[in-house]
Amino acid sequence: MNVPFPRRTLGRQGLVVSAIGLGCMGMSDFYGPSDEAENLAVLNHALDIGVNFLDTADMYGVGRNEELLAKVLRTRRDEVALATKFGNVRAPNGDFLGIDGSPEYVAAACDASLKRLGVDHIDLYYQHRVDPKVPIEETVGAMARLVEAGKVRHLGLSEASGATVRRAAAVHPIAALQSEYSLWTRDVENDALLACRELGIGFVAYSPLGRGFLTGAIQNTSALADNDWRRQNPRFQDGNIDQNQRLVQAVTDLARERDATPAQLALAWLLHRGPDIVPIPGTRRTTRLDENAGAARIDLTLAEQRRLDEVLATHEVAGTRYPAANMSSVNA
């Protein structure tokens, strides 16, 4: 008998999703070339095994990622908890044009996403980055009107500070905050995650495997495609990458004791940080998808969790998580 994939609830409004989701960004952008047939196989396999929480954004591939998901949603919409985002504006050639949280843009971006996705509603609609030019109350007010119109079921924010989350939640219930959170990125524990727990808001952890680094598969950047964004990431740069390998090796050693992979241990650690946390690792291979999904069934003992905490305390991460230009847009 097949055991149903574990589920978790985001927020207090009843949004139920798989305990581990699937980040779809890399299928269309940032991590080098990919194969559409393989991407569709991964998406369908995710639904087959019960991973129903699919995460995209209008900026991924300048709309192409949403169009990719549309090919699956056409026949399997009822199986999917669909999340997408707006706010990072790109030109047709991919150039970044800035952040837009104006009410007019919120409405237009939602309609454009609905058209690309080929659906009549979005289950979870995030503001991708907070627009410093527009009060969060105005942006969330416009998002709330999408809920009233039936175009969106639940609202979310991404990379927002605790103060911003509190202001947003005063306008309309927020189901989830999506921000980077992993063994090597824990900033949210001292601010945004605290606000989420005060308000009963779920937390969606993106890049839970450190953009692939925590899997142990990336020893240096030479194996990455020339246009792979990670070549520009400070944590992958010479000097930093060598220091960060020590953390990965320590996690690998602990994973071996559990007969698990480093990726599974990293995801299991996140899942044990609280029942309100849902990681969304990305992948373009079904074997990796199955590996990641297996983490949902790993039960870490308190002793094992303490050992991981000791590893984190003794292996300092080298490098910021984004280049300086990108860091200015997070935790607004």
Residue pairs with C-beta under 8 A, 6 or more apart in sequence:
4 50
5 18
5 19
5 49
5 50
5 51
5 52
5 293
5 296
6 18
6 19
6 296
6 297
7 16
7 17
7 18
7 19
8 16
8 17
8 18
8 19
8 202
8 275
8 276
8 277
8 278
9 15
9 16
9 17
9 202
10 16
10 17
10 124
10 154
10 175
10 176
10 201
10 202
10 204
10 276
10 278
11 154
11 173
11 174
11 175
11 176
11 200
11 201
11 202
12 173
12 200
13 154
13 173
13 175
15 81
15 123
15 124
15 153
15 154
15 175
15 176
15 202
16 81
17 52
17 53
17 81
17 278
18 50
18 51
18 52
18 53
18 81
18 278
18 296
19 271
19 278
19 296
20 51
20 53
20 267
20 271
20 278
20 279
20 280
20 281
20 292
20 293
20 295
20 296
21 51
21 53
21 54
21 55
21 81
21 83
21 204
21 278
21 279
21 280
22 42
22 43
22 46
22 51
22 53
22 54
22 55
22 280
22 281
22 282
22 283
22 289
23 55
23 206
23 207
23 280
23 281
23 282
24 43
24 54
24 55
24 56
24 60
24 65
24 68
24 69
24 282
25 31
25 55
25 56
25 57
25 60
25 65
25 282
26 34
26 282
26 283
26 284
27 34
27 39
27 42
27 60
27 61
27 65
27 68
27 282
27 284
28 34
28 60
28 61
28 64
28 65
28 68
29 59
29 60
29 61
29 62
29 64
29 65
30 60
30 228
30 229
31 225
31 228
31 229
31 230
32 224
32 225
32 226
32 227
32 228
33 225
34 284
35 284
36 68
38 284
38 285
39 68
39 284
40 68
40 71
40 72
41 286
42 283
42 284
42 285
42 286
42 289
43 54
43 68
43 69
43 72
44 72
44 76
45 286
45 289
45 290
46 52
46 54
46 289
47 72
47 76
47 79
47 80
49 289
49 290
49 293
50 293
51 289
51 293
52 79
52 80
52 81
53 81
53 83
53 278
53 280
54 69
54 80
54 81
54 82
54 83
55 83
55 84
55 178
55 204
55 206
55 280
56 65
56 66
56 69
56 82
56 83
56 84
56 85
57 65
57 66
57 84
57 85
57 86
57 88
57 126
57 128
58 66
58 84
58 85
58 86
58 88
58 109
58 112
58 113
58 116
59 85
59 88
59 89
59 90
59 128
60 66
61 68
62 90
62 91
62 92
62 94
63 112
63 116
66 84
66 113
66 116
66 117
67 116
67 117
69 82
69 117
70 116
70 117
70 118
70 119
72 80
73 80
73 82
73 117
73 118
73 119
74 118
77 119
80 123
81 123
81 124
82 117
82 119
82 122
82 123
82 124
83 122
83 123
83 124
83 125
83 126
83 156
83 178
83 204
84 113
84 117
84 122
84 124
84 125
84 126
85 125
85 126
85 127
85 128
85 156
85 158
85 178
86 105
86 106
86 109
86 110
86 113
86 125
86 126
86 127
86 128
87 99
87 100
87 101
87 109
87 127
87 128
87 129
87 130
87 131
87 158
88 96
88 99
88 128
88 129
89 96
89 97
89 98
89 99
89 100
89 105
90 96
90 97
91 97
99 128
99 129
99 130
99 131
99 132
99 133
99 329
100 109
100 131
100 134
101 127
101 130
101 131
101 133
101 134
101 136
101 138
101 139
102 131
102 134
102 138
102 139
102 142
103 138
103 139
103 141
103 142
106 127
106 139
106 142
106 143
106 146
107 142
107 145
107 146
110 122
110 125
110 146
110 151
110 152
111 151
113 122
114 120
114 121
114 122
114 151
120 150
120 151
121 150
121 151
121 152
121 153
122 151
122 152
122 153
123 153
123 154
124 152
124 153
124 154
124 155
124 156
124 175
124 176
125 143
125 146
125 152
125 154
125 155
125 156
126 155
126 156
126 157
126 158
126 176
126 178
127 139
127 140
127 143
127 156
127 157
127 158
127 160
128 158
128 159
129 158
129 159
129 329
129 330
129 332
130 136
130 139
130 157
130 159
130 160
130 164
130 332
131 139
131 332
132 332
136 160
136 164
136 167
136 168
136 171
137 167
137 168
137 170
137 171
139 168
140 155
140 168
140 171
140 172
140 174
141 171
141 172
143 152
143 155
143 172
144 155
144 171
144 172
146 152
147 153
147 154
147 155
147 172
154 173
154 175
154 176
155 172
155 173
155 174
155 175
156 174
156 175
156 176
156 177
156 178
156 204
157 164
157 165
157 168
157 174
157 176
157 177
157 178
158 177
158 178
158 179
158 206
159 178
159 179
159 180
159 329
159 330
159 331
159 332
160 168
160 177
160 179
160 192
160 331
160 332
161 191
161 192
161 195
161 331
161 332
162 191
162 192
162 194
162 195
163 195
164 332
165 174
165 177
165 192
165 195
165 196
165 199
165 201
166 195
166 198
166 199
168 174
169 199
169 201
174 199
174 201
175 201
175 202
176 201
176 202
176 203
176 204
176 278
177 192
177 196
177 201
177 202
177 203
177 204
178 203
178 204
178 205
178 206
178 280
179 188
179 192
179 203
179 204
179 205
179 206
179 330
179 331
180 187
180 188
180 205
180 206
180 207
180 321
180 330
181 188
181 193
181 203
181 205
181 206
181 208
181 270
181 277
181 279
182 205
182 207
182 208
182 209
182 210
182 214
182 266
182 270
183 210
183 214
183 247
183 251
183 266
183 269
183 308
183 312
184 210
184 213
184 214
184 235
184 244
184 247
184 317
185 207
185 210
185 317
185 321
186 312
187 331
188 203
191 331
192 203
192 331
193 203
195 201
196 202
196 203
196 276
197 274
197 276
201 276
202 276
202 277
202 278
203 274
203 276
203 277
203 278
204 277
204 278
204 279
204 280
205 270
205 277
205 278
205 279
205 280
206 280
208 266
208 267
208 270
208 279
208 280
208 281
209 215
209 263
209 266
209 267
209 281
209 292
210 235
210 266
211 230
211 233
212 218
212 230
213 235
213 236
213 244
213 248
214 248
214 251
214 262
214 263
214 266
215 261
215 262
215 263
215 266
216 248
216 249
216 251
216 252
216 262
218 224
218 230
218 236
219 245
220 241
221 228
221 230
221 231
221 236
221 241
224 230
224 231
230 236
232 323
233 319
233 321
233 322
233 323
234 240
234 319
234 320
234 321
234 322
234 323
235 241
235 244
235 317
235 318
235 319
235 320
235 321
236 319
237 319
239 318
240 318
240 319
243 316
243 317
243 318
244 317
244 318
244 319
246 315
247 311
247 312
247 315
247 317
248 262
250 311
250 315
251 262
251 265
251 266
251 308
251 311
252 262
254 265
254 304
254 307
254 308
254 311
255 261
255 262
255 264
255 265
258 265
258 298
258 304
260 268
260 294
260 295
260 298
261 291
263 281
263 288
263 291
263 292
263 295
264 291
264 292
264 294
264 295
264 298
265 295
265 298
265 308
266 295
267 279
267 281
267 292
267 295
267 296
268 295
268 298
268 300
269 300
269 305
269 308
270 277
270 279
271 277
271 279
271 295
271 296
271 298
272 300
272 305
281 292
283 289
283 292
300 308
320 327
321 327
322 330
